[in-house]
Amino acid sequence: MCRAATAGTPASISSPPPALLSTCHRRRADRRCRQPCAPRRETSTLTRYPPRADRTRAGEINALARTSGNDVILDALLLRLHTETACRRGGALALRLVDLDMANGLVRLTEKGSTVRWQPITLDLAGHLREHADARGAVLHTDALLRGRNGQPITSRRYDHLWKRLGQRLPWVAVQGISTGCATPP
């Protein structure tokens, strides 16, 4: 119900034209208020999934990352982690074995400003993250989760290399400055 209907209006004000009345007043013609209702909000354009063009572009990025480079398994895992969690680069680099909750499909992200949040991920991604860490030598619960082929924890240089390579092969990536948490376009 509109605000004017509940505020109590003087009887001397005439009723607004039907075009200005909201749907609630058209349904209950006997309870019309004497003032026009506030304008309606426009329908939101936000949807759960991005437009199809954006999904195909994300698919192009993922396909190229899985088929080029010197560590395609790590690159695909990084992109999937960022796609599912929307975490920043620093949050992914700070992941430790203790931050992965395999039973509940959660990952604890420590990001900008020491913000800590538990983010749900698919059990499939949780399994792949654990397999990756085990295969690349993470043993202690404080060991880094994401590691290079040499077993060393990755650094932000891995991201720089990934986005530079993707930008060279997909020019629109470089033009739009697409990255995972880079302060300036690559």
C-alpha positions as CSV (number, residue, x, y, z in Angstrom):
1,M,0.0,0.0,0.0
2,C,1.3,3.5,-0.8
3,R,2.5,5.9,1.8
4,A,-0.2,8.4,1.0
5,A,-3.0,5.9,1.9
6,T,-1.7,5.4,5.4
7,A,-0.7,9.0,6.1
8,G,-4.2,10.3,6.3
9,T,-5.0,13.0,3.7
10,P,-7.4,15.9,3.8
11,A,-10.8,15.2,2.2
12,S,-10.5,18.4,0.0
13,I,-7.8,16.8,-2.2
14,S,-9.3,15.2,-5.3
15,S,-8.5,11.7,-6.4
16,P,-5.7,11.3,-8.9
17,P,-6.3,10.2,-12.5
18,P,-6.4,6.4,-12.8
19,A,-3.1,6.4,-14.8
20,L,-1.2,7.6,-11.7
21,L,-2.6,5.0,-9.4
22,S,-0.6,1.9,-8.5
23,T,-1.8,-1.6,-9.1
24,C,-2.8,-2.0,-5.4
25,H,-5.3,0.9,-5.8
26,R,-6.7,-0.5,-9.0
27,R,-7.4,-3.8,-7.2
28,R,-9.0,-2.1,-4.3
29,A,-10.9,0.8,-5.9
30,D,-12.9,1.5,-2.7
31,R,-9.6,2.2,-0.8
32,R,-8.0,4.7,-3.1
33,C,-5.9,7.4,-1.5
34,R,-6.3,11.0,-2.5
35,Q,-2.6,11.5,-3.5
36,P,-0.6,9.7,-6.2
37,C,1.6,6.9,-5.1
38,A,5.4,7.1,-5.3
39,P,6.6,6.0,-8.7
40,R,7.4,2.4,-9.1
41,R,10.9,1.1,-9.2
42,E,12.0,-0.1,-12.6
43,T,12.5,-3.8,-13.0
44,S,16.0,-4.9,-12.2
45,T,18.2,-5.9,-15.1
46,L,20.4,-8.1,-12.8
47,T,20.1,-11.8,-13.4
48,R,21.7,-14.8,-11.8
49,Y,23.7,-15.6,-14.9
50,P,25.6,-13.1,-17.0
51,P,24.4,-12.5,-20.6
52,R,25.3,-15.3,-23.0
53,A,28.1,-13.3,-24.7
54,D,29.8,-13.0,-21.3
55,R,29.5,-16.7,-20.7
56,T,31.0,-17.6,-24.0
57,R,33.9,-15.2,-23.4
58,A,34.5,-16.8,-20.0
59,G,34.5,-20.1,-21.8
60,E,37.1,-18.8,-24.3
61,I,39.3,-17.8,-21.4
62,N,38.9,-21.1,-19.6
63,A,39.5,-23.1,-22.8
64,L,42.7,-21.2,-23.7
65,A,44.0,-21.5,-20.1
66,R,43.4,-25.3,-20.2
67,T,45.2,-25.7,-23.6
68,S,48.2,-23.4,-23.4
69,G,50.9,-22.6,-21.0
70,N,53.4,-24.5,-19.0
71,D,51.1,-25.6,-16.2
72,V,47.6,-26.0,-17.6
73,I,46.3,-27.9,-14.6
74,L,47.1,-25.0,-12.2
75,D,45.8,-22.4,-14.6
76,A,42.5,-24.1,-15.0
77,L,42.3,-24.7,-11.2
78,L,43.0,-21.0,-10.5
79,L,40.3,-19.8,-13.0
80,R,37.8,-22.2,-11.5
81,L,38.5,-21.1,-8.0
82,H,38.0,-17.5,-9.0
83,T,34.9,-18.3,-10.9
84,E,33.2,-20.1,-8.0
85,T,34.3,-17.9,-5.2
86,A,34.9,-14.5,-6.8
87,C,37.9,-14.1,-4.5
88,R,40.8,-11.7,-5.0
89,R,44.2,-12.7,-6.1
90,G,45.6,-12.2,-2.6
91,G,42.8,-14.4,-1.2
92,A,43.8,-17.3,-3.4
93,L,47.5,-16.9,-2.8
94,A,46.9,-16.9,1.0
95,L,45.1,-20.3,0.9
96,R,46.5,-23.0,3.2
97,L,45.5,-26.6,3.7
98,V,43.8,-25.7,6.9
99,D,41.5,-23.3,4.9
100,L,39.9,-26.1,3.0
101,D,36.9,-27.8,4.5
102,M,36.4,-30.9,2.4
103,A,33.4,-32.2,4.3
104,N,31.2,-29.1,3.9
105,G,32.6,-27.8,0.7
106,L,33.9,-24.6,2.1
107,V,37.1,-22.5,1.7
108,R,38.2,-19.9,4.2
109,L,39.4,-16.8,2.3
110,T,41.6,-14.2,4.0
111,E,41.5,-11.1,1.7
112,K,42.1,-7.4,1.6
113,G,42.1,-5.7,5.0
114,S,42.5,-9.1,6.8
115,T,38.8,-9.9,6.0
116,V,38.1,-13.5,6.6
117,R,35.1,-15.3,5.0
118,W,34.0,-18.9,4.5
119,Q,33.0,-19.3,0.9
120,P,31.0,-22.3,-0.3
121,I,32.6,-24.2,-3.2
122,T,31.5,-27.4,-5.0
123,L,32.7,-30.6,-3.5
124,D,34.3,-31.3,-6.9
125,L,36.5,-28.2,-6.7
126,A,37.3,-29.0,-3.1
127,G,38.5,-32.5,-4.2
128,H,40.6,-31.1,-7.0
129,L,42.2,-28.5,-4.7
130,R,43.1,-31.2,-2.2
131,E,44.5,-33.5,-4.9
132,H,46.5,-30.6,-6.3
133,A,48.0,-29.8,-2.9
134,D,48.8,-33.5,-2.2
135,A,50.4,-34.1,-5.6
136,R,52.6,-30.9,-5.3
137,G,53.9,-31.6,-1.9
138,A,51.7,-29.7,0.6
139,V,52.0,-31.8,3.8
140,L,51.5,-29.5,6.9
141,H,48.2,-27.8,7.6
142,T,50.0,-24.4,7.2
143,D,51.4,-25.3,3.8
144,A,50.2,-23.2,0.8
145,L,47.4,-24.9,-1.1
146,L,48.3,-23.6,-4.6
147,R,51.7,-24.7,-5.9
148,G,53.6,-24.8,-9.1
149,R,55.0,-27.9,-10.8
150,N,58.2,-27.5,-8.8
151,G,56.2,-27.8,-5.6
152,Q,56.8,-24.2,-4.5
153,P,53.9,-22.0,-3.5
154,I,52.8,-19.8,-6.4
155,T,53.1,-16.0,-6.3
156,S,51.4,-13.1,-8.0
157,R,53.8,-13.6,-10.9
158,R,51.8,-16.7,-11.9
159,Y,48.8,-14.5,-12.4
160,D,50.8,-11.9,-14.3
161,H,52.1,-14.6,-16.6
162,L,48.6,-16.2,-17.1
163,W,46.8,-12.9,-18.0
164,K,49.7,-11.7,-20.2
165,R,49.5,-15.0,-22.1
166,L,45.7,-14.8,-22.4
167,G,45.8,-11.2,-23.4
168,Q,48.2,-12.0,-26.2
169,R,46.0,-14.7,-27.6
170,L,42.6,-13.1,-26.9
171,P,43.1,-9.4,-27.7
172,W,39.8,-8.4,-26.1
173,V,41.1,-9.6,-22.7
174,A,44.0,-7.1,-22.9
175,V,41.8,-4.3,-24.2
176,Q,39.2,-4.7,-21.4
177,G,41.9,-5.2,-18.8
178,I,40.4,-8.5,-17.5
179,S,42.3,-10.1,-14.7
180,T,41.9,-11.5,-11.2
181,G,42.6,-8.7,-8.8
182,C,45.3,-6.8,-10.7
183,A,45.4,-3.2,-9.6
184,T,46.2,-2.0,-13.1
185,P,45.4,-3.6,-16.5
186,P,48.1,-6.0,-17.7
